Amino acid sequence: MSLSDDRKQSSEDRKNAPSFKPFYLSSDTDNAMIIYDPNMKEGLEEFGIEIPLSRSRAATTFAKLKSHKTLGPRIDRWHIDRVNETVTRNDLLRVHSADYVNRLYSDQLEEEIIKTFELIDESGRYYRYNPDNASTPLTRLFDRLLFKTAETIQCCRLALEKDFCFAFGGGMHHAKRDYGEGFCVVNDIVVAMRKLQSENSIRTAWVIDLDAHKGDGTAVLTEEDSSITTLSIHMANGWPLDGDAYDAQGRSNPSFVPSDIDIAVAAGEEHQYLARLQDGLEKLSSIGPPDLALVLAGADPYEKDELPSTADLKLSLPQIKERDQLVYHFLKSQHIPRAYVTAGGYGEHAWEVDWQFLQWALPDNL
């Protein structure tokens, strides 16, 4: 879809906007650009959840970067080993409803996690979930998701300072105002944007969503906001677009709220993916550069992804390399700070997408 004029600020609006104060993060490491905390656990098995989220995606990628013949010896120039940001209830309340946030901080948290991760089916039976195999209480998963939200915020701050930053986590783009969905309890993307805007660190942002699934939560949360422009390239069919556009009461399905630019790719149309993405990026460039771009570098369009709901989009590793290089060069050519989060990617091959991109992009930033 084309960008609608009524969602874009006029030059007069911008002239009268509050003064803008760029935020710069103080750092002892001048060129640190990859956030990876080796103590942060991955995967969901310890909670008894059987969704194929690899325990080694970030660890494998980082190990390969560390052993790289030229990048390894320069690790002190690119690695940040801890997340210093924190996420408060007020940060969540800029994006999510008070009722929902209160549920997350109450004895209803476990119920919200079960609904968001779809751990009980319509018959009331456990689905992809065996609590007998859990070694950690399910409610502790919320702490991990808040950590990933803090990581996204820190990644954006570093991108503003250093032009490029990559974080192993984040991209929880399905969470809506009043509930979580699609494994996304909170929407870290919009939480990060709203926090930075509240500090006058940024005024405008682009969200470029390369995950296999439509970024429906991000679209609906920013629907009336001209300061955040969203592009989502995703499967034309399947979840979250496999339901009805309206329910029995005539209420619209929020998953069908359009992004500013939606690019739907049907099964068998992978050969058109890059051309369609290029066209979408050109539409983005027509509105002028933002203060920050947040890229969801999803690995789940990869043909080796193991989540059944990604089966309609099967890009080869070379196609994904072209995808990532296209977006990277597009943003760099316009001098737009670039923050990357990993978003979706399931199974034992997801690391291949991250490793392929970082071994190429990191030297360019050193």
C-alpha positions in Angstrom: 0.0 0.0 0.0 1.1 3.6 -0.5 1.8 5.9 2.3 -1.2 8.0 3.2 -0.7 11.7 3.3 -2.9 12.3 6.3 -0.5 10.2 8.5 2.6 12.3 7.7 3.5 15.5 9.4 3.4 18.6 7.4 6.5 20.9 7.2 4.6 23.4 9.4 3.9 20.7 12.0 7.6 19.9 12.2 8.6 23.6 12.4 6.3 24.0 15.4 7.3 20.7 17.1 9.1 20.8 20.5 12.9 21.2 20.4 14.7 18.0 19.7 17.6 16.8 22.0 19.6 13.9 20.6 20.6 11.4 23.2 24.1 10.0 23.2 25.1 7.1 25.3 28.4 7.4 27.2 30.5 4.3 26.7 33.9 3.2 27.6 34.1 1.1 24.5 34.2 3.4 21.5 33.1 1.0 18.8 31.0 -1.5 20.8 28.1 -2.5 18.5 26.9 -6.0 19.4 25.0 -6.6 22.6 25.5 -10.2 23.9 25.3 -11.2 27.6 26.8 -14.7 27.9 24.9 -15.2 31.1 21.5 -14.7 29.4 19.8 -18.0 28.7 18.1 -18.8 25.4 15.3 -21.2 24.5 12.1 -22.1 26.3 12.8 -25.7 27.4 13.5 -24.8 31.1 9.9 -23.5 31.3 8.5 -26.8 29.9 7.6 -25.0 26.6 8.2 -27.1 23.5 8.2 -24.3 20.9 11.4 -24.9 18.8 13.3 -21.8 19.9 16.9 -22.7 19.9 19.0 -22.5 23.0 22.1 -21.8 20.9 21.2 -19.2 18.3 23.0 -16.3 19.9 25.7 -18.4 21.6 26.6 -20.1 18.3 26.8 -16.9 16.4 28.8 -15.1 19.1 31.2 -18.1 19.3 31.9 -17.9 15.6 32.4 -14.1 15.7 34.8 -14.6 18.6 36.8 -17.2 16.7 36.8 -15.2 13.5 40.4 -14.6 12.4 40.0 -10.8 12.1 37.0 -10.0 14.3 38.0 -12.2 17.2 41.2 -10.3 18.1 39.1 -7.0 18.0 36.3 -8.2 20.3 36.9 -5.4 22.7 35.9 -3.0 19.9 32.5 -4.5 19.1 31.2 -6.5 22.1 29.0 -5.2 24.9 28.6 -8.0 27.5 25.7 -6.6 29.6 22.5 -4.8 29.4 22.4 -1.6 31.5 18.8 -0.5 30.7 15.8 -1.3 32.9 12.2 -1.4 32.0 9.6 0.0 34.4 5.8 -0.3 34.5 5.6 3.3 33.2 7.6 2.3 30.2 5.0 -0.4 29.4 2.1 2.0 30.1 3.2 4.2 27.3 2.2 1.3 25.0 0.0 -1.1 26.8 -3.2 -0.5 28.7 -3.2 -0.1 32.4 -5.5 -3.1 32.8 -3.1 -5.4 30.9 0.0 -4.1 32.6 -1.6 -4.7 36.0 -2.4 -8.2 35.0 1.3 -8.8 34.1 2.3 -7.6 37.6 -0.3 -9.7 39.4 -1.1 -13.4 40.1 -2.7 -13.4 36.6 0.7 -13.4 34.9 0.9 -17.1 34.4 -2.5 -17.1 32.7 -1.3 -14.3 30.4 1.8 -16.2 29.4 -0.2 -19.4 28.7 -2.5 -17.5 26.4 0.3 -15.6 24.7 2.3 -18.7 24.0 -0.8 -20.8 23.1 0.1 -23.5 25.6 -3.5 -24.8 26.0 -5.7 -25.8 23.1 -9.4 -25.3 22.6 -10.1 -28.6 24.4 -8.3 -27.4 27.5 -5.3 -29.7 27.0 -1.7 -28.7 27.1 -0.3 -27.9 23.7 3.5 -27.7 23.1 3.8 -27.5 26.9 4.8 -30.0 29.6 5.0 -28.4 33.0 6.5 -31.7 34.4 9.6 -31.0 32.4 10.0 -27.4 33.7 12.9 -26.5 35.9 11.9 -22.8 36.2 8.5 -21.3 37.1 6.6 -20.1 34.0 6.3 -16.6 35.5 10.0 -16.2 35.4 9.7 -16.0 31.6 8.3 -12.4 32.1 11.7 -11.3 33.6 13.5 -12.6 30.5 11.1 -10.8 28.2 11.6 -7.5 30.1 15.3 -8.1 29.8 15.0 -8.4 26.0 12.9 -5.2 26.0 15.7 -3.4 27.9 18.1 -4.9 25.4 16.1 -3.4 22.5 16.2 0.0 24.2 19.9 -0.1 24.7 20.5 -1.2 21.1 18.6 1.8 19.9 20.6 4.1 22.1 23.8 2.7 20.8 22.6 3.0 17.2 22.0 6.7 17.7 25.5 7.1 19.0 27.4 4.8 16.7 25.1 4.5 13.6 24.9 0.7 14.0 24.0 -1.8 16.7 22.8 -5.4 16.8 21.1 -7.1 19.7 20.5 -10.9 20.1 16.8 -10.6 21.1 13.7 -8.5 20.8 11.3 -8.1 17.9 8.2 -9.0 19.8 5.9 -7.5 17.2 2.6 -9.3 17.8 1.8 -7.9 21.3 -1.2 -5.6 21.2 -2.4 -2.8 23.6 -4.6 -5.1 25.8 -3.0 -8.5 25.4 -0.1 -10.5 24.2 -0.1 -12.8 21.2 2.2 -14.9 19.0 4.8 -15.5 21.8 5.0 -11.7 22.4 3.9 -10.6 25.9 5.0 -7.0 25.4 5.9 -5.0 22.3 9.5 -4.1 22.9 9.7 -2.3 19.6 7.1 0.3 20.4 8.1 0.4 24.1 11.6 1.4 22.9 10.4 4.0 20.5 8.0 5.6 23.0 10.7 5.7 25.7 13.2 7.4 23.4 10.6 9.9 22.3 9.6 10.7 25.9 13.2 11.7 26.5 13.4 13.7 23.3 16.1 11.3 22.1 14.2 10.9 18.9 11.2 12.3 17.2 10.7 10.0 14.3 11.5 6.3 13.6 11.1 3.7 10.9 10.3 0.0 11.8 11.5 -2.3 9.0 10.0 -5.7 9.8 11.6 -8.7 7.9 10.0 -11.4 10.1 8.0 -14.0 8.2 4.8 -13.0 10.0 3.1 -9.6 9.6 4.1 -7.1 12.3 0.5 -6.7 13.3 1.0 -5.6 16.9 3.4 -2.8 15.8 1.0 -1.7 13.1 -2.0 -1.4 15.4 -0.1 0.3 18.2 1.2 3.0 15.9 -1.8 3.3 13.6 -2.7 6.9 14.6 1.0 8.0 15.0 2.7 9.8 12.1 6.0 9.8 13.9 6.6 6.0 13.5 6.4 4.6 10.0 6.1 0.8 9.6 7.1 -1.5 6.8 6.4 -5.2 7.0 7.3 -7.8 4.4 5.7 -11.1 5.3 3.7 -14.2 4.2 0.5 -13.3 2.4 -1.4 -16.0 4.1 -1.3 -17.9 7.3 -1.0 -16.7 10.9 -1.8 -13.9 11.9 -3.8 -13.3 8.7 -5.7 -16.7 8.8 -8.7 -15.4 10.8 -11.7 -13.4 9.9 -11.4 -9.7 9.3 -14.4 -9.1 11.6 -15.9 -11.0 14.5 -19.6 -11.9 15.0 -20.2 -8.5 16.6 -18.7 -6.7 13.6 -15.5 -5.7 15.5 -12.4 -5.5 13.3 -9.5 -8.0 13.8 -6.5 -5.9 14.9 -4.2 -8.2 12.9 -5.7 -6.7 9.7 -4.8 -3.2 10.6 -2.3 -2.2 7.8 1.2 -1.2 8.3 2.2 2.0 6.5 3.7 -0.3 3.9 2.6 -3.9 3.8 4.4 -6.3 1.3 2.7 -9.6 1.1 4.6 -12.6 -0.4 2.6 -15.7 -1.3 3.9 -19.2 -1.3 5.9 -19.7 -4.5 6.6 -16.0 -5.0 10.0 -16.0 -3.3 11.7 -15.0 -6.5 9.8 -11.7 -6.3 10.7 -11.0 -2.7 13.7 -8.8 -3.2 12.1 -6.6 -5.9 9.1 -6.1 -3.8 11.2 -5.2 -0.8 13.2 -2.7 -2.9 10.0 -1.1 -4.0 8.8 -0.8 -0.4 12.1 0.8 0.6 11.8 3.4 -2.1 8.3 4.3 -0.8 9.9 4.8 2.6 12.5 7.1 1.2 9.9 9.4 -0.2 8.9 10.6 3.2 12.4 11.7 4.3 14.8 10.1 6.7 13.9 9.5 10.4 16.0 9.9 13.4 16.3 6.1 13.8 15.5 2.9 12.0 14.8 -0.3 13.9 15.1 -3.5 11.8 13.6 -6.8 12.8 16.1 -9.1 11.0 13.9 -12.2 11.3 15.5 -15.5 10.5 12.1 -17.3 10.1 11.8 -16.7 6.4 14.7 -19.0 6.0 13.8 -22.3 4.2 15.3 -24.3 7.1 13.1 -22.7 9.8 11.3 -25.2 11.9 8.2 -23.4 13.0 5.2 -24.8 11.0 3.6 -21.4 10.6 6.5 -20.1 8.5 6.1 -22.8 5.9 4.7 -20.4 3.2 7.9 -18.4 2.9 11.1 -20.2 2.1 14.0 -18.0 1.2 17.4 -19.5 0.6 20.4 -18.3 2.6 21.7 -16.4 -0.4 18.3 -14.7 -0.8 18.4 -13.7 2.9 21.9 -12.3 2.5 20.6 -10.1 -0.4 17.7 -9.1 1.7 19.9 -8.0 4.6 22.5 -6.3 2.4 19.7 -4.4 0.6 18.2 -3.0 3.8 21.6 -2.2 5.3 22.9 -0.3 2.2 19.6 1.5 1.9 19.7 2.8 5.4 23.4 3.6 5.4 23.2 5.5 2.1 20.8 7.9 3.8 22.9 8.2 7.0 20.1 6.7 9.2 21.2 5.1 12.5 20.5 1.4 12.3 19.3 -0.7 15.3 18.9 -4.5 14.6 17.0 -7.1 16.7 16.8 -10.7 15.8 13.0 -11.3 15.9 11.7 -14.7 14.8 13.9 -17.7 14.0 13.2 -21.3 15.1 15.2 -24.5 15.2 18.8 -25.3 14.9 19.6 -23.3 11.8 18.5 -19.8 12.8 22.0 -18.8 13.8 23.1 -19.2 10.2 21.1 -16.0 9.3 22.6 -13.9 12.1 26.2 -15.2 11.5 25.9 -14.6 7.7 24.9 -11.0 8.3 27.2 -10.1 11.1 30.4 -11.4 9.6 29.6 -9.1 6.7 28.2 -6.0 8.4 30.5 -5.9 11.5 33.8 -5.3 9.5 32.0 -2.4 7.7 31.4 -0.7 11.0 34.9 -1.2 12.4 
